[in-house]
Amino acid sequence: MTSVVSSPPRTIRIGSRKSQLALVQTYWVQEQLQKSFPDITFEVHTMSTQGDKILDVALAKIGDKGLFTKELEVGMLNQEIDFAVHSLKDLPTHLPEGLTLAAITERENPADALVVHEKHKDKQIDTLPEGAVIGTSSLRRLAQLRHHFPHFTFKDVRGNLITRLAKLDAGEYDALILAAAGLERLGMGDRVHQVLPKEISLHAVGQGALGIECRADDSEVLSLLKAIEHTETRDRCLAERSFLRSLEGGCQVPIGVNTEISGENLTLTGIVASVDGQKFVKDTVTGLANNAEALGTELAELLRQQGAQEILSEIFAVIQRGS
């Protein structure tokens, strides 16, 4: 009688940035996959990215071609890790050859949040005093807030979430604008003073969702990752990413979005704004959710007809000059 020797179960290596938020997100993915596939071992491997190392320069001045993803992508292509967990808003819309966006997980609240210094605990965004110092490292947030609140003073803020909150509490800022999802994931939801309505701040493409990237030819990992994909979030984020890709914008430019799904229909709203908030184009499209990427392309064309490309060209010229 011939005995059958079964091969040992595969160990899947997960790549993550070293930041506290990145690890919380990655360990969550690891936990979900371990529950679904108890016979497979999932190991977390950490790496530092360029965006983690450069903390004294505004993000837009560094450039955003894989600012928080490139090192992880190299690790996948070199077979050092099998897939990587990203905050989807950090993942460029054009991926390196040989890699693919394998899954998008269920979205946390994608909105921006106001976090205030204790002395302003009785205030909202529209009642903060004239000249209030608002901290943000996002041109998207900056452009929209300057459009609505030109009387505020805006100051760049970098560092991890704990560092930024410490600077706020020390009195360097009157308020910060942060992603609500990041605060919630780190157990700091109590620091959300106000969730900014979409009328004031449309969120970043993919904000609040996790994007999982892997090698395009790794059929086993692709199959495993589908177990944690969330269909509605995927449709919303694919529409948003198509909109951004069609405008040839990047993660650090003033492009904001909002998506809603009702039944089979998806509604996508987008804005393109100049950094000073003076030029501002906005529109909305609605169509079938299963046609999400075409909707993103359609909205991009509508905004292009209203002058979006000229606004973006001016921004790219300023960034390239290092201004």
C-alpha positions, 0 to 999 in steps of 0.5 A: 500500500502506497502512503500519501505524504501531504505537503505542509501548509503554506506560510503566507507572509504579510507586509506592513509599514511599521507605524502603529496604525499600519500594524493595527490594520495589518493585524486585523487582516491577519486575524480575519484570514486566520479565522477563515483559514486556520490551517494556514500560517499568516506571518507579519513582516514590517518595513519602513517606507520613504513616507515614514522616514521623511517627516520634516517635509510636506507630503506634496513636496516629496511627491507621491509615487508610492510614498508609503507603498514602494518598499512593500511592492519591491518586497512582493516582487522579490518574493520576500512577502506575499501580500501587503496591507495598505490604507487604500488612500495611500495606494497609487492608482497605477500599480507596478507591473506584476502586482494587483489590487486583490481585495478591498475591505469593509470601509470605516467612516471615510470622513475627515474629523475635527480634533480640537485643543481643550480650550476650544471644546465648546466650538465647531469648525464654523465657530473657531475664532478668526486666525485659529491655527489648523494643522493638516498635511493634506492639500485636499483638506487645505484647499477645501477649508481655505475655500470655506474658512479663509480666515483660518491660519493653516500650518503643516503637521507631520509625524504619526498620529500620537505625535500630531495629537501631542503637538495639538495638546501642547498648544502648537495648533488650535485644531487638527483635521484627521481621518476619522477612520484612523482615530477609530482604529487606534481606539481614539474615537473619543478625540473626534470632536466633529465629523466634517460634513461632506458639504465642507470636506469631501474625503480622500479617494479610498479613505477609510478602506484597506487595500490589499495588494499582491502578485498578479500571478499568485492565484492561491493568495488571490483566492484567499484574499477574496474571503475578506473583500467587501463588495459595496466598499469595493464598488465605491472605491473603484469608482473613486480610484477611476475618477482619480486615475482619469484626472491623472491626479495623485494621493497628495493633490486637492481632489476629494470624493464622496460615494453612496450606494442605494440599491443597485445605484452608485452616486459619486461626487467629486471636487478639484480645487486650487490650493488657495481654495479660490478655484473650485469645481464640483459635480456628481454622477449616478449609475449602476454600481457594477459599472463603477469604474466607468462612472469615475471616468464620466465624472472626471470628464465632466470636471475636466470640461469645467476646468479641472485640468487647468487647476491641476496643471497649476498645482503640479507646476508649483509642486515641481518648483518645490514651492 
